[in-house]
Amino acid sequence: MLEDHHQAPMVDLPLPRTPDEGSWPEGYPSGYAVVDVETTGLASHDRIVSAAVYRLTARGEVEDSWYSPVNPQRDPGPTWIHGLTSEMLADAPLFGEVVEELAERLAGRVLVAHNAVFDWAMLAREFARVERTPPVRQRLCTIRLAKELALPLPNHKLETLVGYYGVTQRRAHHALDDARVLAEAFRPSLRQAARLGLPLPLHVCRPITEWATGQPSSRSGAVRSGDAWRGGWRPSRKRPACPYPNPGRYEPGGRLRQGMRVAFSGDTSVDRELLEDQAQEAGLHVATSVSRLTSLLVTNTPEVMTSKVVRARTHGTPILDEAAFTHLLRDVAPAAEE
């Protein structure tokens, strides 16, 4: 066991200037857990190799921070990204050995993350493996919040968001530092939303069992559901043509490339239109159907044989779930030069 893997050193962040005492919106959450996880990969069978949590009060003041490496009991995957090797993780605790501490820091709070569906999915799967249910009922994606605030960002990468607020990243893709910079960027975002009286874009966290069966999530009048339109119907929206040529199919394990044709099938945890907006902003072509030219199909329920899933299997089109797709959106390769 690592002697100091549990509690990270406290990092002093400047206290935010909040709205006047009486102006804080009613119905805002009572606390937040800003989370980042690093993983062995993007698939449903991949594992967490490190996790970090910054706990914030209702008004964004930092309470404490926590970090731990996690032994994934397998190859750690992209060490060139997260920097954690098999040797470094050999004496790290298993997820089951840190689950109590992690659950304590998540309990009763809104989980905040960048591309939150990815972090939530990885955590939910790890909790399920040790037969536990994450004590999280709602999550907030900082990408969605930035859109709600109409921040003038050229894209919605983490480094762009934190740079907008003048936050300096020290160790990119280190879970503790990613959680730190996100906490620093979330605090003024929360403050700005409170000043404007905006409803926060909260999403219901559904257990893995419900994701697997495609059951609808519960709804709350105070929460905007992240589910897609039911019954397969959504309002049509004409999007501008993608300016990049189609480079072909997505190669599993590789990067997305601008110009790839991406189709979506079934319910999504993030609002479908937001997910499509993110794909378009990254330079991808959002397709409404699947053909032999489709680069990738995104679905959380590949076992449900929708017409798009059937066509994707017929054409040999790669299929990814939403969490893996949103993670890949962080680093889309530029279009190939003619």
N, C-alpha and C positions, 0 to 999 in steps of 0.2 A: 504493500500500500504506500502511496505517496503521503508524506507527513503533512504537506501543506496544500493538498488538492482541494479542500472544501471551501474555505473562506478566502476570497481575494482581498488584497489590501484595499482599504477604503480610498476612494478617489474623490477628492473634493471638487464638486461642481458648483458654480455660482448659483445662488438662490435666485429663482425667477421673480420678476416683478409681476404680481398677479393683479387681476381686476379688483376693484373695491370689494370689501367683504360682502356687501349686499348684492353685488352684481353677478356673482358666480351662478351659472345656469343650474336650475333645479334638474335633477335626474341624471347629472353627470356621474360617472362611476366614483366609488369611494377609494379606489387605489388601482395602481397599474403595475404590471410586471413586464419590463422591457427585456425581451429574450433574443438570444442568438444561439444557433446550434451549428456546428460543423459536422459533416457526415462523410461516410465512405463512398457515397454516390447519390443518385437521384431516384432510384427505383424503390418500390415498396419493401423490398427485402434488405435495403441498405440500413446501416446503423449509425448512431450518433457517436462521434469520437470526442466531442467536447461540448459543454453547454455553459451558458452564463446568463445571469438574471440581475437586473437592476430593479429594485423595488422603489416605486415612487408613490407619494401621497396623492390625495385627490387633486391637489393643485400643482403637482409635478415636482415637489421637493424630494430629493434623494434620501431614502431611508438607509439602504445598505446595498452591497453588491455581493455576488457569489459566483464562483467559477469552479468547474472541475473537468479534468480530462476524463474520458470514459473508455475503458477497454472494450472494443467492439467484438472481440473474440473472432476476428477475421482480419484480412488485409485491410489496412486503414484507407486504402483508395488513393485519392489525389493528394499525396503529401506535398507536392509542389504548390498546392493551394493553401491548405491549412497548416502545413509544417509539422504535422505529428506523424512520427514513424512508428513502426511496430516496436522498436526498442524503447521508445519514449512511453509507449502505452502499456508495456508489458506488466508494470506494477500498478497501473491505474485501476481504480475501482470499476466493477461491473455496474451497469445501469441500475440493477436491483439494489446495489449497495448505496447509491446516492438518491434513490427515488424518494425517500422520506424527506430529505432535506430540500430537494427540488419541489416536491408537492407542497411543503410548508410555505415556500416562497411564492408559489402560484396561487395558493388558496384564496378565494374571495376577491381576486383581482382580474382585471381585464388584461389578457395577454396582448402585448404590443410587439410587433415585429415588422420588418421590411419584407414584402412578399409574405405576409403572415401565414397564408395557407400552407406554405412549405414548412415553416418551423412548427406549426401546429400539427401537421400531418406526421412529421418525424417524431415529435413528442408523443402523440397519441398512439402511434405504433409501438414505441418503446414501452409506454405504460401498459399497453395490451399484452406485450410479451411477458411481463411480470405479473399479469392478471390484476392490474390496477386500472382505475379510471382517473384521468387527469382532473384535478379540481378546478377546471376552467370552464366557464359557461359562455364567455364572450371573448372575441378577439378584435383587434383594431389594426388594420394595415396602414402603415405610414405613407404608402403610395396613394391609397385612396384618400387619406386625410389631406395630403398635399394637393390632390385634385379638387377636393371640396373647398380648400382655401384659395384655389386658383393661383398657386405660387408660380412665378415666372421662371420655370425650370425648362431647360432644353430637352431633358429626358428625366426619367425617374429612377436612375441608379442611386444606390446608397451614397456614393461619393459625391454625387451632384447635390443631393438633398443636404448633406451635412456641410458641404462647402458653401451652400447658400446661407447657412447660419454662422459661417465662420468657424466651424469646428474642425480641428486638426486630427486627422487619422494617424495613429502611431504604428499600428500593426494590423493592416487589412487582413481579413479572413482569420484573425484570432478572435475566438468567440467573445472574450471579455472586452477587447477593444472595440469590436463591432457593436456590442451591447452598449458600451459607454458612449460612443459617438451617436448612436441612435437615440439614446436617452437624452443627450444634449440637444439633439434636433427636435425630438418630440416635445420637450418642455415648452419652447416658444411656440410651437405649433398648437399645443393644447391651450396656451394662454391666448393666442390669437383667435382660436375657435370660440373660447369663452367670451372674449370681448365682443365678438360678432353675434354671440348667442346661437351659434350653429349647432344642430344636432350632430353628435359624433357618429361616424359611420361604423357602428358596431355590428358584428356578425355573430350569429349563433354558432358555437362549436359543437358539431355533431360527433358522437362516438364513432369509432371505426366500424362497428357493426352496422350502424345506419348507413355509412358510406357504402359498405359492401352490398347492401340490399337496395340502395337507392331510395330509402324511405325519406319522406320530407322532414325537414327540421321543424321544431316548434317555433312559434312566432310570438313576438311581444310587441305591444304597441309602441314601446320606447326604443325598439331595436329595428334597424333596417335589415331585413333578411338578405343573405348573400345568394340565395337560390335563384336559379334561372326561372323563366316563365314556365308555368305548368302546362301540361297537355301538348307540349311541343310547339306552341305558338308564341312568337315574339313579334313586336312591331318591326317592320322592315326598315332598314336604314341604309341608304346608299352611301358607300364609302368611296373616296377618291382612288383611282387606279394606283397600284403599287408601281413606283418608278424603277424598280430593279428587275432584271431578268430572273426567271426561275432557275436556281442552280441545281435542281433535282431533289431527290429524296434526302431526308434527314438520316444520317448514319448514327445508329445507337452508340452512345458513349462519346459522340463528338459534339460540336457546337452547332447551334442554329446559325443560318447565314441569311443575310438580307435577300429578299426576293422569294424565299421559300413560301409555298402555299400551305396554309394551316387551316384545318377544319375542326369544328368542335361538335361534340355529340353528348346529349344528356345534361343532367344538372351539374352546375359548377358551384363551388363554395363562394368564390368571388362572383359578384354580379357579372353576368355574361358580357354585357356591353363594355364594362370596364376591362375585362380580360381581352376582349377584341381590340379595345383602344390601345392597350399596352402592346399587343402584338403589332398593330399598325404603326405605332410610334417607333417600335424597334426596327421597322423596315420590312416586316413580313406581309404577305398577301393573305388577307382573311377570306377564305373560301366558304361559300355557303353549301357546297356539296363536295363529295369525294369522287375523284376520277383517277385515271392512271397518272395524271400530272400532279396529284396532291403529294406534298412532301411529308406531311405528318397529320395524324388525327389525334386530337386530345379528348380523352374521355375518362371519367372516374369509374365507369362501369363497363369495362371491355367485354364482360361476360354477357351483357344484355345485347342481344343481336338486333340493334337498330339498323335501319337501312344503311347508314353511314358506316357502322362497324362491319356489316356484311360486305359492302363494297371495298372497304379498306383491306379486309382479309382476302378478298378476291384478287385485288391488285398487288397485294404484298406491301401495302403502305404501313410504315412504322406507326405504332400506337404508344402514346405516353399518357400518364395521368396528369392532372392539373398541377399538383405540387411540383413534379419534375419539370413540367413546362415553364412554370413561373420562375423556377430557379434558373433555368437556361436563359430566360429573358434578361438576366443580369449581364450577360456577356455574349451578345449576338455579333457574329463575325461580319465585317463589312462585305458588301457585294463584290464579287470577283470582277476585276477590271477586264474590259473587252480586249 
